[in-house]
Amino acid sequence: MKQPVRVRFAPSPTGSLHLGGIRSALFNWLYSRKSGGRLVLRIEDTDRERYVPEAVNQIQESLAWLGLEPDEGGKAGGQFGPYAQSERLPLYKTAAEKLVADGWLYPCWCSSERLTQLRQAAQANHTAFKYDRYCLKHPQDKGGPHVLRFKVPDEPATVRWDDAVKGMLEFQTKEQDDFVAVKSDGYPTYNFANVVDDHAMQISHVLRAEEFIPSTPKHILLYQAYGWETPVFAHLPQVLGSDKSKLSKRHGAKSVLEYRDEGYLPEAVINFLAGLGWNAGEGSTKEIYTREELTNAFSLERVQSSPAVFDPERLNWLNGVYIRSLPLDRLAEACAGFWPAVAAKAKADHKKAVLALVQERLKYLAELPELTRFFFTDPASLPFDQLKTDPAAAKTYLQASLEGLEAANFTHAELEATLRGLAERLEVKPGALFGVVRVAITGQTAAPGLFETMLVLGREAVLRRLKTARDRLAETAKS
């Protein structure tokens, strides 16, 4: 019987979860759903020096926000229990004792100073560092702390595997170092615990970043030493910045929760992540996928081997598409925590009317204060200097607009007819007049439709702001 698909997402809690890590989680989630398998979350926290306690909660919070919660390894009673490596030390101890008994692991008491000297010598000789097996050649029980090293087979051989993404890959055993499997504090290294856990958890497919390719020969040698079947390896392509260097904050990349806190929608982020190293095939022009469509279309064969390039503008575009597709009530719920402080006492209906105007312009919800503040408070600055109209003409336009609008009914049709008629009488282009009025009532040169904005602001606010702007221009002229 074919082994059921079991995949795992195994982050290290050393900091916030970023795009590369969550992309791996998504691909594992999609593959498990496509295959009818299960996704295991495992927290690889054996690096106690770099361990960040709050990172564990951030990992789970990130997965939950994106709807990528695992089938196994989620919280139970506030703890990760058997799915945190720090709580599986007895398992690794037993596994290490077997390899010691079988001659695959041996103790090493070499000091950090001696190892540093060996590394420096290798660097001076322009060769890769390899432990010289001093403790294997001179076995003695010195007592006290020591590490356990894996003995790479003496007979030169080729370690190869058919990677589901990269194709056939191979390394020579003579190039491999006798790596540390168990540290002096009793904690396993990543390489050792990774293999023991994947076997114990019956992981069938290992989907992880391609930075782990150099570690894979070590893992395969461990599988062979135990006599265990190796899983299918699929190394996912790197995610690079626009300049093709390693992705970092300077490229605009953020942690997963930062995207949430800036008002990106989870489905937009999912679509964006899926495009970082996967495509639906040649000729496909589809850009927006539901979660179900992504699951049905996903396959390891369509994961590309070349690096993916992070494009923040594409993410903004995708998020804008999703924002525009939301019903107004849903958008209002999503925007609850993003309004400017001055909107705190505004009525819900007024906020919805504002949202209806800015929905087309929003790329992410954190833009809401900048785009909507003028709907709730009079603008502090009036950038008339950014218009081509001179101040004297602008003052004339505002006075004429005031006189016309004071006598007008505040309906869309009458507001438009009044201002267009005024532009004709003043013998100016409507755009020039509208621009002056827009700056006066919004404090911005670009805003939603002028007449729609005036209706939402209301007669009192529009007339008050026009008077204020006229008076400021008059004061400027005097000075």
N, C-alpha and C positions, 0 to 999 in steps of 0.2 A: 504494500500500500504506500502511495506517495505521502511523504511527510507533509503535514499541514504547514502552511506558511506562518511563521512567527518571526516578527521583526522587532527591533528595539531602538529606542532613542535613549542614548546614554550620555547626557551632558555632565560636565564637571562643574560643580558650584563654586567657581572662582571669580564670578562677576555676573553682570547682566547678560541675558540671552540676546544675541545679535542676529542679524539677518542670515548669516551663513548657518548658524546653529538651527534656527527655526526653519530654514529651508530644508535641512536634513530631516527635521521632525515631520514636515509636511509630506515629503516624498515617502517616508516610512509609513505615514498614516494612509496616504493614497494607495500605496502598494498593498497594505494589509486589507484595506476595504475592497480594492479591486479583486484580490485573491481570496476573499472570504476568510482571511487569517486574523491574527491578533497582534496588537501593538503593545509592547512592554516598555514602561518607563523605568529606567535604572539610573540612580544617582551615583556617579563615580567620584566619590569623595575621599579617596585614599591619599590625596596630596594635601596633608593636613596643614602644611605651611601656607598654602594659597587658598585654603578653604574659607569661604565667606558664608556664614550661617544664613543670612537673609536671602542669599541667592537661590536657595532651595525653594522658598515660597515664590520668588520671582519667576522661576522656571515654570512652576505649576500654574501660576497666575497667567503667564504668557500663553501657555497651551490652552487653558480654559477660555481665555478671551477669543482665541482664534478657532475654538471648537475642535481642537486636536487632542482631546483628552484620551489617555491611554485605556486599553482594556485591562491592563494589569499594572500595578505599581503606583497607583494613585494614593492619595492620603487615606489612612485608616487610623482613627483614633489620634489624629494630629501628627502621626509619624509615617515615614515611608516603610518602616519595618524591614522585611527581608529584601526590599528593593534598593536599599542604600548599602553600598559596599562596606562602609564602616561597621555595619551590623552583621556582616557575613565573615568575620575574621576566622571563626572556627572552620568554615568550609575551606578557606584558602590554606589554613594551617595543615589540614588533612591532605589537601591536594599537593602541597609542597613536600610533605613527608613521604608521599609515594614516589615523587620524582627523586628525592634524595636517596631513598632505598634502591631505586632503579638506576642510580648513577647519573641522572640527568642534571641534578642540582648539586652544587658543592659550596661550602662556606668560604667566605673571603673576608679577611681581617685587614686588608690594606687600608691605610689611612688616606684621608682626603688629600694630604700633602703629597703622598706618593703618586696618587692617581693624577693630580695636577701636573706633576713632573712628567709623567708618561704622556699626557695630552700635549704638553709644551714641546716635548721631544718629537712627537708625531707631527705637530704643526711646523716645527723647524725643518723636518725632513719632507714636508709637503705630502704626507701620507695620512690616510684616515686613521683615527684612533681605534685601537683594538687592545683590550686588556691582555696582558702578557701571561696570564694564567699562573702567576707566581704561587698563589695559594693552592692551586690544583697540583702543581709540581712539588710543592713543599707542604704537604698536609700536616697540620698540627692543631690541636685543640687549645687555642690560647684563652678560651673563655671570654666572657663579656660580649658586648654587641658586635654583630657581624652581619653581613648580607649574604644572601644565597644567589649565586650566579647560575645561569643555564649554560650547560656545556654544549656548544655547537658541535655537531659531528665532525670528527677529524677527517673523514674521507670526503674530499671535494665532491660536491653534488650541486645540482640545479634545483632551486625551489621555484616552481611555476604554478600559476593558476589562471584560469580563464575568467577574467573579470567581466561581469555583466555589462559594464559601461566602457571600460578601457580596452577590452579584448585581452589577448594572451600577454601576460607579464611574467618576467622571470628575474631571479637574482641568484648569485652564486653564494654557496655557504662560506666560501673562503673570505667573502667580503663582510661576513656577519661577526659581530662582537659577542663575547660571552656576556650577555646583558644581565642586569640585576633583575631577579624575579621577586625577591622578598627583601625589603629594606631592613635596616638595623633596628627600627622601632617595631618590627613585626608586621607592618602594613605591607600588602602586596604592591608591586608597581602596576602601572596601567596595563602593560603588556601581559602580565601574568593573570591579574584578576579578570581582565577582559575575556580571555579565553576560557577560564574556569567558569565564569558566569554565563557566557554564551552557550557553553555546553550544558550547564546545569539548567538553564532556562529553555533549552531545546530551540535555540534560535536557528532558523533555517536560512535566512538571508541577512547579510550585514550590509546595510546601506549607510555609508558614512562619507565624510569629506575626503578628497583625494590626498590631503596632507598626511593621511594615515597609510598611504601606500608603502613607504619605507618600513613601517612597523609590521606589515602583513607577513613577510618572510619569517619573522620571529614567531608570530602567531601560528603559522602553519607548522613550524618546527615543534612548537608545543603540542599542537594537535597530534602530530606524528608520534611524539614521545609518549603521549597517553594512549595512542591507538584509537583516537576519536575521529569521527568523520568531520571534515571541515564544512562550514556553511558556504553558501554562494556569496562571494564578495562583489559589491557594486560600489565603486568609488565615484562619488559625485563631483562634478567639475567645480573649480574655484569660482568665487564671485569676486570680480575685480572692480576697481574704480574706473571712472571714465578715461583716466590716463593709463589704464592697463596695469597699474600697480596694485598692491594688496589693498583691499577695501578698508577704509577707516573713516573716522568722523569727518575728516577734511573733505571727503567726497560727498558728505551730506547724509551718510548712513547713521542710524540711531539704533538704540536697543528696542526690542519689541514693545515694551511698555511705554517708551517715549512716543512711539507712533500712536498708541492708544490714547495717551494723554494729550496729543496734539490734534486729536479728532479725525484720525484715519479710521475707516470702517473695516471690520475684520474681513469681510468678503472681498474688498478691494485689495487688501494686503495678501490674502490667499491667492488671488488671481495674479498679482505681481510676483509673488514668490514662485509660483508654478512656472512662470516664464523665465526664471533664472536657471537655465540649464535643461529645460524640457520644452518640446513643441509637439503639436498634434500631427505633424507630418508635412511633407512637401505639398504645397498647393493650398494648405489650410490658411484661411484669412480670418478665422474666428478669433476675437480678442477677449470677449467677455464670456466667462463660464460660470454656470452654477456649480455648487459643490458636487452635485450628482454627475453633471457632465464631465467635470474634471476627473472624477473617480473612474467613470466609464472609459474615458479616453487615455488614461495614464498607462504607461508601460515602460519597463526598463529599457526596451529597445529604442524608445524615443528620447531617452536622456542623452544629451550630447556629451561628447568627451572633451570638447574645447571649453575654455573658461567662459563664464557668463559675465556680462558687464552691467553693473548697477546704474540705472538711469532714474534719478529722482523725479524727473519731469514726467516720465511714464507713470510712475506711481501716483503723482498728483493728478494726472489725466484720468487714470482709472478711478481714483477716489472721487473725482468730480462727477464721473459718469454714474457711480453708485449713489452719490448724494442727490443728483438730479432725478434718479429713478425712485427715490423714497416718497411715499405719500406724505403729505404735509404733517399729519399727526405723528407719524413715525419720526420724521425729521425733528419735530419739536421735542420729542422724547430724547433723541440723541443729543440735541443741543442744550439740554438742561444745565449742564455744568460749564457751558462755554460763553454765556452771555456776558457783556461788560457789566461791571459793578453798578453802573448807573441805571441798569435795567431791572434792578432787584425788585422794585415796587411796581413795575409795569404789569398791566393785565395780560392774561394769557392770550386773549384774542388779538391784542395789539402786537404781541410778539409773533404770533402766527402770520399776521399781515406783513410784518417786516420780513419774516422768513420767506414768504412767497415771492418777495421782491429780490432777495439776495441768493436764493437757492441756485440759480443758474450760474452765479459767479463764484460760489464757494468751491475751493479745492480741498480744503480740510477744515474741520470745525473750529480750530483755534484761530482762524481768520475772522470769526464772527465779530469780536469786539471792534476790530479795525473797520469792518464793513458796515457795522450797524450802530456804532456809538451815537452818531448824529441824530438817530431816530429818537433818542431818549434824553438828549441834552443839547443845548445850543452849542454850535462849534466854537472852539476857542480861537482858532485862527482862520483867516479867510485869504487863500492864496490867489488873489486877483492878479498878482504879478506873473503868474504862470499862464495867463491868458494873453491873447494878442490885442485885446481891447484896452485902450488907455483908460486911466482912472476917471477922467472927466466924462468920457462916454459911458463908462460903466455906471457912474452915479446917475446919469440921465436915464439909462435903461432901468435902473432900480426904482427911481421915482415914478417913471411911467408905468412900470409893472405894478407898483403899489396901488396907484390910482385905478388901474384896470382891474386888478384882482379884488380890491375892496368892494367893487360893485358886482363882481361875478359870483354865480353859484359855484360851489365846489363840487363839480362833476367833471369827469374826465373830458367829456366833449366840450364843455364851456371853458375849462382851463386851457385846453389846447387852442380853441378858437380865439380866446382873448389874447394869448401870447403871440399867436401867429399873426393876428390882425395888428397887434402892436408893432411887430417886426416890420410889417409892410408899411405902416404909417411912419416909422422911424427910418425907413429905407435902409434896413440892415438885413443881413442874412439871418434866418431864424436861429441857426446854430450859434451865432455870436451872442444873440440875446439870451438864448437858453443857457449858454455857458456861464454868463454872468449870474443869472438867477440860480443856477445849480450851485455855484460856489457860495452864494449868499445864504442858501438854506441848508446846505450840507457841509460846507467847509472843504469840499473835495471837487477836483476837476472831472473825476469819473465816478459815477454813481448809477444806481438803477434808473429806469425810465423816469424822466423828470415829472411827468404828470401823475404817474403812479406814486412816486415819492411824495409829491405834494398832498395827495389824497390821504396817504397814511399819516403824514405829519399833522394834517388838519389845518383849517383856516387860521386859527389863532397863532400857531407856531410859525406858519409860513409868513404871515404878515409881520409878526414880531421880528423875525430874522431878516426880512427884507429891510425893515426900518433900521435895525442895528447895523446892517452892512452899509446902507446908504449913509448913515451918520458917521461910520468909521472912515468911509471914503472922503467925506466932507472934512473931517478932522485932519486926514492925511494931506488934503489939498491946502489947508491953512498953514500946516507946518512946513 
